[in-house]
Amino acid sequence: MLKGGLHQATLRQVSDADCAKVYETNHPGTGERFDAARMRCAVDVDGKQPLDSGCFGDSGGALVVGTNEAPVQLGVVSWGGDKCGADHSPSVFADAVRYRDFILDPTPTWGPTQRSAVKFTGRRCHVATREPGTKVDYTYQRRGHRLTCFAYASNDGGQILVGTDTRRV
């Protein structure tokens, strides 16, 4: 992270198809995957040294277009390749347009975040604890003599996998 105040970079937008292609094989250490429905990509304008890119510590910064007098925020710095653009991989931004209503809502509905222990009791599995206002759904997968239970918590804000348990059958 550079010292001395705010920094900016001039980037060009990368198509969803091109960004998806880069991150199809380039899996950053964060484990992120590109999802065009909720992300945008941008890369250095000319691809020449020195390269401009988002990097570690830039998360939360703005991706804007327009002038200083009339900027429009399109995204929020989220993640990118492990080499901060040195490998010409795009920077990835959360799509601010998609999340506009959530961002502007003074009391947004947050998706579930709590992970929990999942245990089989007899033939069914159960979550030990869950966040208030969440619904828990279970799916089962059998592979050979192993049965795995997946527990998903959901509410109006989204859904997460809260836990799994596997037993021999």
DSSP file (Angstrom, degrees, kcal/mol; ACC not computed):
  #  RESIDUE AA STRUCTURE BP1 BP2  ACC     N-H-->O    O-->H-N    N-H-->O    O-->H-N    TCO  KAPPA ALPHA  PHI   PSI    X-CA   Y-CA   Z-CA
    1    1 A M              0   0    0      0, 0.0     2,-0.2     0, 0.0    56,-0.1   0.000 360.0 360.0 360.0 132.1    0.0    0.0    0.0
    2    2 A L        -     0   0    0      3,-0.1     2,-0.2     1,-0.1     3,-0.2  -0.497 360.0-138.2 -81.3 148.2    1.4    3.4   -1.0
    3    3 A K        +     0   0    0     -2,-0.2    -1,-0.1     1,-0.2     0, 0.0  -0.629  69.4  65.2 -98.6 162.0    1.7    6.2    1.5
    4    4 A G  S    S-     0   0    0     -2,-0.2     2,-0.2     3,-0.0    -1,-0.2   0.699 102.2 -65.3 104.1  21.5    0.9    9.8    0.9
    5    5 A G  S    S-     0   0    0     -3,-0.2     2,-0.1     2,-0.0    -3,-0.1  -0.555  86.5 -11.1 105.4-167.3   -2.8   10.0    0.3
    6    6 A L        -     0   0    0     -2,-0.2     2,-0.3     1,-0.0    -3,-0.0  -0.394  55.2-162.6 -75.3 147.1   -5.2    8.8   -2.3
    7    7 A H        -     0   0    0     -2,-0.1     2,-0.3    -5,-0.1    -2,-0.0  -0.892   2.8-163.1-124.0 157.1   -4.1    7.3   -5.6
    8    8 A Q        -     0   0    0     -2,-0.3     2,-0.3     2,-0.0     0, 0.0  -0.956   3.4-159.7-139.0 160.3   -5.9    6.8   -8.8
    9    9 A A        -     0   0    0     -2,-0.3     2,-0.6    43,-0.1    -2,-0.0  -0.979  19.4-129.4-137.0 148.5   -5.5    4.7  -12.0
   10   10 A T        +     0   0    0     -2,-0.3    35,-1.0    43,-0.0     2,-0.3  -0.902  39.0 171.9 -99.8 119.6   -7.0    5.0  -15.4
   11   11 A L  E     -A   44   0A   0     -2,-0.6     2,-0.4    33,-0.2    33,-0.2  -0.795  26.3-133.9-123.6 162.6   -8.4    1.6  -16.5
   12   12 A R  E     -A   43   0A   0     31,-2.9    31,-2.4    -2,-0.3     2,-0.1  -0.930  32.1-103.7-117.8 147.8  -10.4    0.3  -19.4
   13   13 A Q  E     -A   42   0A   0     -2,-0.4     2,-0.4    29,-0.2    29,-0.3  -0.376  28.3-148.5 -68.5 144.7  -13.4   -2.0  -19.0
   14   14 A V  E     -A   41   0A   0     27,-2.3    27,-0.6    -2,-0.1    -1,-0.0  -0.936  25.8-108.4-111.8 136.3  -12.9   -5.6  -19.9
   15   15 A S     >  -     0   0    0     -2,-0.4     4,-2.6     1,-0.1     5,-0.2  -0.216  24.7-117.0 -61.7 154.7  -15.9   -7.6  -21.3
   16   16 A D  H  > S+     0   0    0      1,-0.2     4,-2.7     2,-0.2     5,-0.2   0.904 116.2  51.9 -57.9 -42.2  -17.6  -10.1  -19.1
   17   17 A A  H  > S+     0   0    0      1,-0.2     4,-1.9     2,-0.2    -1,-0.2   0.915 111.3  45.9 -63.7 -43.7  -16.6  -12.9  -21.5
   18   18 A D  H  > S+     0   0    0      2,-0.2     4,-2.0     1,-0.2    -1,-0.2   0.899 114.2  48.1 -67.2 -40.0  -12.9  -11.9  -21.5
   19   19 A C  H  X S+     0   0    0     -4,-2.6     4,-2.3     1,-0.2    -2,-0.2   0.927 111.1  50.4 -65.9 -44.2  -12.8  -11.5  -17.7
   20   20 A A  H  X S+     0   0    0     -4,-2.7     4,-0.6    -5,-0.2    -1,-0.2   0.884 108.9  53.2 -60.5 -38.4  -14.4  -14.9  -17.2
   21   21 A K  H >X S+     0   0    0     -4,-1.9     4,-0.7    -5,-0.2     3,-0.6   0.913 108.9  48.6 -64.5 -43.0  -11.9  -16.4  -19.6
   22   22 A V  H >X S+     0   0    0     -4,-2.0     4,-1.7     1,-0.2     3,-0.8   0.940 116.4  42.0 -61.1 -47.6   -8.9  -15.0  -17.6
   23   23 A Y  H 3< S+     0   0    0     -4,-2.3    -1,-0.2     1,-0.2    -2,-0.2   0.422  94.5  81.0 -86.6   3.3  -10.3  -16.2  -14.3
   24   24 A E  H << S+     0   0    0     -4,-0.6    -1,-0.2    -3,-0.6    -2,-0.2   0.853 116.6  13.1 -69.3 -35.3  -11.4  -19.6  -15.6
   25   25 A T  H << S+     0   0    0     -3,-0.8     2,-1.0    -4,-0.7    -2,-0.2   0.609 116.7  75.6-114.1 -21.0   -7.7  -20.7  -15.3
   26   26 A N     <  -     0   0    0     -4,-1.7    -1,-0.1    -5,-0.2    -4,-0.0  -0.797  62.2-178.0 -97.3  96.0   -6.2  -18.0  -13.1
   27   27 A H        -     0   0    0     -2,-1.0     6,-0.1    -3,-0.1    -3,-0.1  -0.839  18.3-141.2-100.7 106.6   -7.5  -18.7   -9.6
   28   28 A P    >   -     0   0    0      0, 0.0     3,-2.3     0, 0.0    53,-0.1  -0.176  26.6-105.0 -63.7 160.1   -6.3  -16.1   -7.1
   29   29 A G  T 3  S+     0   0    0      1,-0.3    52,-0.1     2,-0.1    -2,-0.0   0.677 117.0  69.0 -58.8 -19.2   -5.3  -17.1   -3.6
   30   30 A T  T 3  S-     0   0    0     50,-0.2    -1,-0.3     1,-0.1    -3,-0.0   0.673 104.5-127.5 -74.0 -16.0   -8.6  -15.7   -2.3
   31   31 A G    <   +     0   0    0     -3,-2.3    -2,-0.1     1,-0.2    -1,-0.1   0.517  55.0 153.3  82.2   4.4  -10.5  -18.4   -4.0
   32   32 A E        -     0   0    0     48,-0.1     2,-0.4    -4,-0.0    -1,-0.2  -0.240  29.8-156.7 -66.1 155.4  -12.8  -16.0   -5.8
   33   33 A R        -     0   0    0     -6,-0.1     2,-0.3     2,-0.0    -9,-0.1  -0.987  25.3-107.2-131.0 143.3  -14.5  -16.7   -9.1
   34   34 A F        -     0   0    0     -2,-0.4     2,-0.4   -11,-0.1     7,-0.0  -0.524  32.2-174.9 -73.5 133.2  -15.7  -14.2  -11.6
   35   35 A D    >>  -     0   0    0     -2,-0.3     3,-2.0     1,-0.1     4,-1.1  -0.920  13.0-160.9-131.3 103.8  -19.5  -13.8  -11.7
   36   36 A A  T 34 S+     0   0    0     -2,-0.4    -1,-0.1     1,-0.3   -20,-0.1   0.739  86.7  67.2 -59.2 -25.2  -20.7  -11.4  -14.5
   37   37 A A  T 34 S+     0   0    0      1,-0.2    -1,-0.3     3,-0.0     3,-0.0   0.744 120.6  16.3 -68.3 -22.1  -24.1  -11.0  -12.8
   38   38 A R  T <4 S+     0   0    0     -3,-2.0    57,-2.2    60,-0.0     2,-0.3   0.341 117.8  65.7-134.0   7.4  -22.5   -9.2   -9.9
   39   39 A M  E  <  - B   0  94A   0     -4,-1.1     2,-0.3    55,-0.2    55,-0.2  -0.916  50.9-159.7-134.1 158.3  -19.0   -8.1  -10.9
   40   40 A R  E     - B   0  93A   0     53,-2.5    53,-3.0    -2,-0.3     2,-0.4  -0.929  13.8-148.2-128.6 155.3  -17.2   -5.8  -13.4
   41   41 A C  E     +AB  14  92A   0    -27,-0.6   -27,-2.3    -2,-0.3     2,-0.3  -0.950  15.2 174.9-127.5 148.7  -13.6   -6.0  -14.6
   42   42 A A  E     -AB  13  91A   0     49,-2.0    49,-3.1    -2,-0.4     2,-0.3  -0.987   5.5-171.8-148.4 152.7  -11.1   -3.4  -15.7
   43   43 A V  E     -A   12   0A   0    -31,-2.4   -31,-2.9    -2,-0.3    10,-0.1  -0.885  43.1 -61.9-140.4 166.4   -7.5   -3.5  -16.7
   44   44 A D  E     -A   11   0A   0      8,-0.3   -33,-0.2    -2,-0.3    -1,-0.1  -0.191  50.0-124.3 -50.9 141.2   -4.6   -1.1  -17.5
   45   45 A V  S    S+     0   0    0    -35,-1.0    -1,-0.1     1,-0.2   -34,-0.1   0.905  99.9  13.4 -60.2 -47.6   -5.4    1.1  -20.5
   46   46 A D  S    S-     0   0    0      2,-0.2    -1,-0.2   -34,-0.0     3,-0.1   0.530  90.8-127.3-112.8  -6.8   -2.4    0.2  -22.6
   47   47 A G        +     0   0    0      1,-0.3     2,-0.3     5,-0.1     4,-0.1   0.623  67.4 126.1  72.1  12.2   -0.8   -2.8  -21.0
   48   48 A K        -     0   0    0      2,-0.2    -1,-0.3     1,-0.1    -2,-0.2  -0.719  63.0 -57.3-103.6 154.9    2.6   -1.2  -20.8
   49   49 A Q  S    S+     0   0    0     -2,-0.3     2,-0.1     1,-0.1    -1,-0.1  -0.439 117.0  46.8 -67.9 143.5    4.8   -0.7  -17.8
   50   50 A P  S    S-     0   0    0      0, 0.0     2,-0.3     0, 0.0    -2,-0.2   0.573  88.8-154.5 -76.2 140.0    4.1    0.7  -15.3
   51   51 A L        -     0   0    0     -4,-0.1     2,-0.4    -2,-0.1    -2,-0.1  -0.584   4.6-141.2 -83.2 139.1    0.8   -1.1  -15.1
   52   52 A D        +     0   0    0     -2,-0.3    -8,-0.3   -42,-0.2     2,-0.3  -0.836  39.6 138.8 -96.8 138.7   -2.2    0.4  -13.3
   53   53 A S        -     0   0    0     -2,-0.4     2,-0.2   -10,-0.1   -10,-0.1  -0.980  54.7 -94.6-167.3 158.1   -4.3   -2.0  -11.3
   54   54 A G        +     0   0    0     -2,-0.3     2,-0.3    25,-0.1     3,-0.0  -0.507  50.6 177.1 -72.5 156.6   -6.1   -2.6   -8.1
   55   55 A C    >   -     0   0    0     -2,-0.2     3,-2.4    30,-0.1     4,-0.3  -0.897  38.6 -48.4-151.8 179.2   -4.1   -4.3   -5.4
   56   56 A F  T 3  S+     0   0    0     -2,-0.3    23,-0.1     1,-0.3    26,-0.0  -0.312 125.1  26.9 -56.4 132.6   -4.1   -5.6   -1.9
   57   57 A G  T 3  S+     0   0    0    -56,-0.1    -1,-0.3    -3,-0.0    -3,-0.0   0.230  97.9  91.9  96.7 -12.9   -5.3   -2.8    0.4
   58   58 A D    X   +     0   0    0     -3,-2.4     3,-2.3     2,-0.1    19,-0.3   0.583  51.9 128.1 -88.1 -10.3   -7.4   -1.1   -2.3
   59   59 A S  T 3  S+     0   0    0     -4,-0.3    19,-0.2     1,-0.3     3,-0.1  -0.151  70.0  28.6 -51.6 135.9  -10.6   -3.0   -1.5
   60   60 A G  T 3  S+     0   0    0     17,-2.3    -1,-0.3     1,-0.4    18,-0.1   0.220  89.7 130.2  96.1 -13.4  -13.5   -0.7   -1.0
   61   61 A G    <   -     0   0    0     -3,-2.3    16,-3.0     1,-0.1    -1,-0.4  -0.265  60.4-102.0 -69.7 162.7  -12.2    1.9   -3.3
   62   62 A A  E     -C   76   0A   0     14,-0.2     2,-0.6    -3,-0.1    14,-0.2  -0.642  15.2-152.7 -94.1 142.1  -14.4    3.3   -6.1
   63   63 A L  E     +C   75   0A   0     12,-2.5    11,-3.1    -2,-0.3    12,-1.6  -0.967  35.7 174.1-103.7 113.3  -14.5    2.5   -9.8
   64   64 A V  E     -C   73   0A   0     -2,-0.6     2,-0.3     9,-0.3     9,-0.2  -0.870  24.2-164.0-125.2 154.9  -15.9    5.7  -11.3
   65   65 A V  E     +C   72   0A   0      7,-2.1     7,-2.6    -2,-0.3     2,-0.2  -0.874  54.3  43.0-124.6 163.2  -16.5    7.2  -14.8
   66   66 A G  S    S-     0   0    0     -2,-0.3     2,-0.1     5,-0.2    -2,-0.1  -0.517  91.5 -44.9  99.6-168.9  -17.1   10.8  -15.7
   67   67 A T        -     0   0    0      3,-0.5     3,-0.2    -2,-0.2    -2,-0.1  -0.444  51.8-104.1 -96.3 169.7  -15.5   14.0  -14.6
   68   68 A N  S    S+     0   0    0      1,-0.2    -1,-0.1     2,-0.2    -2,-0.0   0.815 124.2  51.8 -61.4 -29.3  -14.5   15.2  -11.1
   69   69 A E  S    S+     0   0    0      1,-0.2    -1,-0.2     0, 0.0    -3,-0.0   0.792 126.5  20.5 -77.7 -28.5  -17.6   17.4  -11.2
   70   70 A A  S    S+     0   0    0     -3,-0.2    -3,-0.5     2,-0.0    -1,-0.2  -0.429  79.9 171.2-140.1  63.0  -20.0   14.6  -12.2
   71   71 A P        -     0   0    0      0, 0.0     2,-0.5     0, 0.0    -5,-0.2  -0.450  17.2-156.9 -75.1 148.9  -18.5   11.2  -11.3
   72   72 A V  E     -C   65   0A   0     -7,-2.6    -7,-2.1    -2,-0.1     2,-0.5  -0.993  14.0-136.5-124.2 122.5  -20.7    8.1  -11.5
   73   73 A Q  E     +C   64   0A   0     -2,-0.5    -9,-0.3    -9,-0.2     3,-0.1  -0.684  28.6 168.6 -83.1 123.5  -19.7    5.1   -9.4
   74   74 A L  E     -     0   0A   0    -11,-3.1    22,-1.8    -2,-0.5    23,-0.8   0.688  60.4  -3.0-102.0 -26.5  -19.9    1.9  -11.3
   75   75 A G  E     -CD  63  95A   0    -12,-1.6   -12,-2.5    20,-0.3     2,-0.4  -0.939  54.8-121.1-157.9 176.2  -18.1   -0.4   -8.9
   76   76 A V  E     -CD  62  94A   0     18,-1.6    18,-2.7    -2,-0.3   -14,-0.2  -0.999  43.6-104.1-129.4 128.2  -16.2   -1.1   -5.7
   77   77 A V  E     + D   0  93A   0    -16,-3.0   -17,-2.3    -2,-0.4    16,-0.2  -0.275  53.3 155.7 -54.1 128.4  -12.7   -2.6   -5.7
   78   78 A S  E     -     0   0A   0     14,-2.4     2,-0.3     1,-0.4    15,-0.2   0.709  49.8 -39.1-122.3 -61.4  -13.0   -6.2   -4.7
   79   79 A W  E     + D   0  92A   0     13,-1.6    13,-3.6   -21,-0.1    -1,-0.4  -0.924  46.4 172.8-160.2 179.4  -10.3   -8.6   -5.9
   80   80 A G  E     - D   0  91A   0     -2,-0.3   -50,-0.2    11,-0.2    11,-0.2  -0.931  48.2 -34.9-173.1-167.1   -7.9   -9.5   -8.7
   81   81 A G    >   -     0   0    0      9,-0.5     3,-1.5    -2,-0.3     5,-0.1  -0.236  58.0-110.3 -67.6 160.5   -5.0  -11.7   -9.6
   82   82 A D  T 3  S+     0   0    0      1,-0.3    -1,-0.1     2,-0.1   -26,-0.1   0.666 114.8  58.6 -67.0 -16.5   -2.3  -12.4   -7.1
   83   83 A K  T >  S-     0   0    0    -28,-0.0     3,-2.2     0, 0.0    -1,-0.3   0.189 108.0-118.9-102.4  17.2    0.3  -10.3   -8.9
   84   84 A C  T <  S-     0   0    0     -3,-1.5    -2,-0.1     1,-0.3     7,-0.1   0.871  77.8 -45.0  51.3  45.1   -1.7   -7.0   -8.7
   85   85 A G  T >  S+     0   0    0      5,-0.1     3,-2.5     1,-0.1    -1,-0.3   0.252 110.8 115.6  88.3 -13.4   -2.0   -6.7  -12.5
   86   86 A A  T <  S+     0   0    0     -3,-2.2    -2,-0.1     1,-0.3    -1,-0.1   0.769  81.4  49.2 -61.8 -23.9    1.7   -7.5  -13.3
   87   87 A D  T 3  S-     0   0    0      2,-0.1    -1,-0.3     3,-0.0    -3,-0.1   0.225 122.8-110.1 -96.0  13.3    0.4  -10.6  -15.1
   88   88 A H    <   +     0   0    0     -3,-2.5    -2,-0.1     1,-0.2    -4,-0.0   0.631  68.7 149.4  67.9  16.9   -2.1   -8.4  -17.0
   89   89 A S        -     0   0    0      1,-0.1    -1,-0.2   -46,-0.0    -8,-0.1  -0.590  49.1-108.2 -79.0 144.4   -5.1   -9.9  -15.1
   90   90 A P        -     0   0    0      0, 0.0    -9,-0.5     0, 0.0     2,-0.3  -0.266  22.2-116.4 -70.3 155.3   -8.0   -7.6  -14.6
   91   91 A S  E     -BD  42  80A   0    -49,-3.1   -49,-2.0   -11,-0.2     2,-0.4  -0.706  32.0-138.3 -82.4 144.2   -9.0   -6.0  -11.4
   92   92 A V  E     -BD  41  79A   0    -13,-3.6   -14,-2.4    -2,-0.3   -13,-1.6  -0.904  18.8-169.6-114.0 136.6  -12.5   -7.1  -10.3
   93   93 A F  E     -BD  40  77A   0    -53,-3.0   -53,-2.5    -2,-0.4     2,-0.3  -0.939  28.8-113.8-124.7 141.1  -15.1   -4.8   -8.8
   94   94 A A  E     -BD  39  76A   0    -18,-2.7   -18,-1.6    -2,-0.4     2,-0.9  -0.600  44.6-110.8 -67.5 135.5  -18.5   -5.4   -7.2
   95   95 A D  E  >  - D   0  75A   0    -57,-2.2     4,-1.4    -2,-0.3     3,-0.3  -0.598  30.1-167.5 -76.0 103.8  -21.1   -4.0   -9.5
   96   96 A A  T  4 S+     0   0    0    -22,-1.8     4,-0.2    -2,-0.9     7,-0.2   0.799  84.5  60.1 -64.4 -29.4  -22.4   -0.9   -7.7
   97   97 A V  T >4 S+     0   0    0    -23,-0.8     3,-1.0     1,-0.2     4,-0.3   0.920 104.8  48.7 -64.9 -42.8  -25.4   -0.6  -10.1
   98   98 A R  T 34 S+     0   0    0     -3,-0.3     3,-0.3     1,-0.2    -1,-0.2   0.866 118.6  39.6 -63.5 -36.3  -26.6   -4.1   -9.2
   99   99 A Y  T 3X S+     0   0    0     -4,-1.4     4,-2.9     1,-0.2    -1,-0.2   0.244  82.0 113.2 -98.8  12.6  -26.3   -3.3   -5.5
  100  100 A R  H <> S+     0   0    0     -3,-1.0     4,-2.5    -4,-0.2     5,-0.2   0.906  77.2  47.7 -53.2 -50.5  -27.6    0.3   -5.7
  101  101 A D  H  > S+     0   0    0     -4,-0.3     4,-1.2    -3,-0.3    -1,-0.2   0.907 114.3  47.2 -60.5 -41.7  -30.9   -0.4   -3.7
  102  102 A F  H  4 S+     0   0    0      2,-0.2     3,-0.3    -4,-0.2    -1,-0.2   0.927 112.4  50.0 -63.9 -45.0  -29.0   -2.2   -1.0
  103  103 A I  H  < S+     0   0    0     -4,-2.9    -2,-0.2     1,-0.2    -1,-0.2   0.888 116.2  41.2 -61.2 -41.3  -26.3    0.5   -0.8
  104  104 A L  H  < S+     0   0    0     -4,-2.5    -1,-0.2    -5,-0.2    -2,-0.2   0.611  89.0 104.8 -86.0 -12.5  -28.9    3.3   -0.5
  105  105 A D     <  -     0   0    0     -4,-1.2    -4,-0.0    -3,-0.3    -3,-0.0  -0.560  62.1-150.9 -71.9 122.9  -31.3    1.4    1.9
  106  106 A P  S    S+     0   0    0      0, 0.0    -1,-0.2     0, 0.0    -4,-0.0   0.755  95.5  27.4 -67.7 -21.6  -30.9    2.9    5.4
  107  107 A T  S    S-     0   0    0      2,-0.0    -3,-0.0    -3,-0.0    -2,-0.0  -0.552  86.6-177.5-136.0  70.8  -31.9   -0.5    6.9
  108  108 A P        -     0   0    0      0, 0.0     2,-0.8     0, 0.0    49,-0.1  -0.265  32.0-112.4 -70.4 156.7  -30.9   -3.2    4.3
  109  109 A T        -     0   0    0     47,-0.1     2,-0.3    46,-0.0    46,-0.1  -0.814  33.8-149.0 -88.4 114.1  -31.6   -6.9    4.8
  110  110 A W        -     0   0    0     -2,-0.8    47,-0.4     1,-0.1    48,-0.2  -0.612  15.1-117.9 -83.1 142.3  -28.3   -8.6    5.3
  111  111 A G        -     0   0    0     46,-0.5    48,-0.1    -2,-0.3    -1,-0.1  -0.309  46.0 -78.6 -69.6 161.9  -27.9  -12.2    4.1
  112  112 A P        +     0   0    0      0, 0.0    -1,-0.1     0, 0.0    43,-0.1  -0.285  48.0 171.9 -60.7 148.3  -27.1  -14.9    6.7
  113  113 A T        +     0   0    0     -3,-0.1     2,-0.4    47,-0.1    -2,-0.0   0.500  37.9 110.0-131.2 -16.0  -23.4  -15.0    7.8
  114  114 A Q        -     0   0    0     46,-0.0     2,-0.2     1,-0.0    17,-0.2  -0.514  50.7-154.2 -78.1 124.7  -23.4  -17.5   10.7
  115  115 A R        -     0   0    0     -2,-0.4     2,-0.3    15,-0.1    48,-0.2  -0.633  21.8-174.4 -84.9 154.2  -21.7  -20.9   10.2
  116  116 A S        -     0   0    0     46,-2.3     2,-0.3    -2,-0.2    48,-0.1  -0.983  30.6 -94.6-150.4 157.6  -23.0  -23.6   12.4
  117  117 A A        -     0   0    0     -2,-0.3    11,-2.7    46,-0.1     2,-0.5  -0.563  35.9-158.4 -72.6 136.4  -22.4  -27.2   13.4
  118  118 A V  E     +E  127   0B   0     46,-0.5     2,-0.4    -2,-0.3     9,-0.2  -0.979  14.6 178.8-118.6 129.4  -24.5  -29.7   11.4
  119  119 A K  E     -E  126   0B   0      7,-2.3     7,-2.3    -2,-0.5     2,-0.3  -0.986  29.0-120.5-135.2 141.4  -25.1  -33.1   12.9
  120  120 A F  E     -E  125   0B   0     -2,-0.4     2,-0.4     5,-0.3     5,-0.3  -0.610  23.2-173.4 -73.5 137.1  -27.0  -36.2   11.9
  121  121 A T  E >   -E  124   0B   0      3,-3.7     3,-1.5    -2,-0.3     2,-0.4  -0.924  67.7 -46.1-128.9 105.0  -29.7  -37.2   14.4
  122  122 A G  T 3  S-     0   0    0     -2,-0.4    -2,-0.0     1,-0.2     0, 0.0  -0.595 124.0 -20.9  69.2-125.7  -31.1  -40.5   13.2
  123  123 A R  T 3  S+     0   0    0     -2,-0.4     2,-0.3    -3,-0.1    -1,-0.2   0.521 130.1  61.4 -94.2  -7.4  -31.8  -40.3    9.5
  124  124 A R  E <  S-E  121   0B   0     -3,-1.5    -3,-3.7    25,-0.0     2,-0.3  -0.774  72.3-133.3-118.2 161.0  -32.0  -36.5    9.3
  125  125 A C  E     -E  120   0B   0     -5,-0.3     2,-0.3    -2,-0.3    -5,-0.3  -0.807  17.5-164.2-113.6 160.7  -29.5  -33.7   10.1
  126  126 A H  E     -E  119   0B   0     -7,-2.3    -7,-2.3    -2,-0.3     2,-0.4  -0.977  21.6-119.5-141.8 150.4  -30.0  -30.5   12.0
  127  127 A V  E     -E  118   0B   0     -2,-0.3    -9,-0.2    -9,-0.2     3,-0.1  -0.773  17.8-143.7 -90.4 134.8  -28.2  -27.2   12.5
  128  128 A A  S    S+     0   0    0    -11,-2.7     2,-0.3    -2,-0.4    -1,-0.1   0.923  80.3   0.9 -65.7 -45.7  -27.1  -26.5   16.1
  129  129 A T        -     0   0    0    -12,-0.3     2,-0.3    -3,-0.1    -1,-0.2  -0.964  65.5-171.7-139.7 156.7  -27.8  -22.8   15.9
  130  130 A R        -     0   0    0     -2,-0.3     3,-0.1    -3,-0.1   -15,-0.1  -0.992  31.8 -98.7-147.6 155.9  -29.2  -20.4   13.4
  131  131 A E    >   -     0   0    0     -2,-0.3     3,-1.5   -17,-0.2    -2,-0.0  -0.438  50.9 -95.9 -71.5 144.4  -29.6  -16.7   13.0
  132  132 A P  T 3  S+     0   0    0      0, 0.0    -1,-0.1     0, 0.0     3,-0.1  -0.311 109.1  24.2 -58.1 141.7  -33.0  -15.2   13.8
  133  133 A G  T 3  S+     0   0    0      1,-0.3     2,-0.3    -3,-0.1    -2,-0.1   0.539  95.9 120.7  82.0   7.2  -35.2  -14.8   10.7
  134  134 A T    <   -     0   0    0     -3,-1.5     2,-0.4    21,-0.1    -1,-0.3  -0.794  52.8-144.4-106.2 150.1  -33.4  -17.4    8.6
  135  135 A K  E     -F  154   0C   0     19,-2.7    19,-2.3    -2,-0.3     2,-0.5  -0.875  14.5-145.7-104.9 141.0  -34.9  -20.5    7.1
  136  136 A V  E     -F  153   0C   0     -2,-0.4     2,-0.4    17,-0.2    17,-0.2  -0.942  14.4-173.2-113.6 127.8  -32.7  -23.7    6.9
  137  137 A D  E     -F  152   0C   0     15,-2.7    15,-3.0    -2,-0.5     2,-0.4  -0.913   9.1-151.9-116.1 145.9  -33.0  -26.1    4.0
  138  138 A Y  E     -F  151   0C   0     -2,-0.4     2,-0.3    13,-0.2    13,-0.2  -0.936  10.4-174.5-119.8 139.0  -31.2  -29.4    3.9
  139  139 A T  E     -F  150   0C   0     11,-2.2    11,-3.0    -2,-0.4     2,-0.4  -0.957  12.5-149.4-126.3 152.2  -30.0  -31.4    0.8
  140  140 A Y  E     -F  149   0C   0     -2,-0.3     2,-0.4     9,-0.2     9,-0.2  -0.935   8.4-168.7-124.2 144.0  -28.5  -34.9    0.9
  141  141 A Q  E     -F  148   0C   0      7,-2.4     7,-2.9    -2,-0.4     2,-0.5  -0.992   7.3-157.9-133.8 126.3  -25.9  -36.5   -1.3
  142  142 A R  E     +F  147   0C   0     -2,-0.4     2,-0.4     5,-0.2     5,-0.2  -0.898  13.5 173.9-108.1 130.3  -25.1  -40.2   -1.3
  143  143 A R  E >   -F  146   0C   0      3,-2.8     3,-1.9    -2,-0.5     2,-0.3  -0.922  65.0 -55.6-133.7 107.4  -21.8  -41.5   -2.6
  144  144 A G  T 3  S-     0   0    0     -2,-0.4     0, 0.0     1,-0.3     0, 0.0  -0.449 122.8 -14.2  61.9-122.7  -21.3  -45.2   -2.1
  145  145 A H  T 3  S+     0   0    0     -2,-0.3    24,-3.0    -3,-0.1     2,-0.4   0.151 120.3  91.8 -98.7  18.2  -21.6  -45.9    1.7
  146  146 A R  E <   -FG 143 168C   0     -3,-1.9    -3,-2.8    22,-0.2     2,-0.5  -0.946  53.2-166.5-118.1 134.8  -21.4  -42.2    2.6
  147  147 A L  E     -FG 142 167C   0     20,-3.0    20,-2.4    -2,-0.4     2,-0.4  -0.979   8.8-164.6-118.1 123.6  -24.3  -39.8    3.1
  148  148 A T  E     -FG 141 166C   0     -7,-2.9    -7,-2.4    -2,-0.5     2,-0.5  -0.913   5.1-154.5-112.5 135.0  -23.6  -36.1    3.3
  149  149 A C  E     -FG 140 165C   0     16,-3.2    16,-1.6    -2,-0.4     2,-0.5  -0.906   5.1-162.1-106.1 132.9  -26.0  -33.5    4.5
  150  150 A F  E     -FG 139 164C   0    -11,-3.0   -11,-2.2    -2,-0.5     2,-0.5  -0.972   5.5-158.3-114.3 125.9  -25.7  -29.8    3.4
  151  151 A A  E     -FG 138 163C   0     12,-2.6    11,-2.6    -2,-0.5    12,-1.2  -0.920   7.8-170.5-109.3 126.3  -27.5  -27.2    5.4
  152  152 A Y  E     -FG 137 161C   0    -15,-3.0   -15,-2.7    -2,-0.5     2,-0.4  -0.960   8.0-156.0-117.9 128.4  -28.3  -23.8    3.8
  153  153 A A  E     +FG 136 160C   0      7,-2.2     7,-2.2    -2,-0.4     2,-0.3  -0.847  21.3 175.3-100.0 139.9  -29.6  -20.8    5.6
  154  154 A S  E     +FG 135 159C   0    -19,-2.3   -19,-2.7    -2,-0.4     2,-0.3  -0.985  14.6 156.1-143.7 153.9  -31.5  -18.2    3.7
  155  155 A N  E >   - G   0 158C   0      3,-2.2     3,-1.5    -2,-0.3   -21,-0.1  -0.845  65.3 -68.4-152.9-169.7  -33.5  -15.0    4.1
  156  156 A D  T 3  S+     0   0    0      1,-0.3   -45,-0.1    -2,-0.3   -47,-0.1   0.695 129.4  57.8 -63.1 -17.0  -34.4  -12.0    1.9
  157  157 A G  T 3  S-     0   0    0    -47,-0.4   -46,-0.5     1,-0.3     2,-0.3   0.582 118.8 -79.9 -90.9 -10.5  -30.8  -11.0    1.9
  158  158 A G  E <   -G  155   0C   0     -3,-1.5    -3,-2.2   -48,-0.2     2,-0.3  -0.947  42.4 -83.1 146.1-166.4  -29.4  -14.2    0.4
  159  159 A Q  E     -G  154   0C   0     -2,-0.3     2,-0.3    -5,-0.2    -5,-0.2  -0.994  29.7-179.4-142.7 143.8  -28.3  -17.8    1.1
  160  160 A I  E     -G  153   0C   0     -7,-2.2    -7,-2.2    -2,-0.3     2,-0.7  -0.976  36.4-110.3-139.0 156.6  -25.1  -19.5    2.5
  161  161 A L  E     -G  152   0C   0     -2,-0.3    -9,-0.3    -9,-0.2     3,-0.1  -0.788  32.7-174.6 -80.1 117.1  -24.0  -23.0    3.2
  162  162 A V  E     -     0   0C   0    -11,-2.6   -46,-2.3    -2,-0.7     2,-0.3   0.734  54.7 -43.3 -90.6 -22.1  -23.8  -23.0    7.0
  163  163 A G  E     -G  151   0C   0    -12,-1.2   -12,-2.6   -48,-0.2     2,-0.3  -0.956  45.7-132.7 172.1 171.0  -22.3  -26.5    7.4
  164  164 A T  E     -G  150   0C   0     -2,-0.3   -46,-0.5   -14,-0.2     2,-0.3  -0.943   8.2-167.2-139.5 160.2  -22.2  -30.2    6.4
  165  165 A D  E     -G  149   0C   0    -16,-1.6   -16,-3.2    -2,-0.3     2,-0.4  -0.980   7.3-160.1-146.7 145.0  -22.0  -33.5    8.1
  166  166 A T  E     +G  148   0C   0     -2,-0.3     2,-0.3   -18,-0.2   -18,-0.2  -0.970  10.9 177.1-126.6 140.5  -21.2  -36.9    6.6
  167  167 A R  E     -G  147   0C   0    -20,-2.4   -20,-3.0    -2,-0.4     2,-0.4  -0.961  32.7-108.1-138.8 159.5  -22.0  -40.4    8.0
  168  168 A R  E      G  146   0C   0     -2,-0.3   -22,-0.2   -22,-0.2   -23,-0.1  -0.694 360.0 360.0 -85.5 135.6  -21.6  -43.9    6.9
  169  169 A V              0   0    0    -24,-3.0   -23,-0.2    -2,-0.4    -1,-0.1   0.365 360.0 360.0-122.4 360.0  -24.8  -45.7    5.7
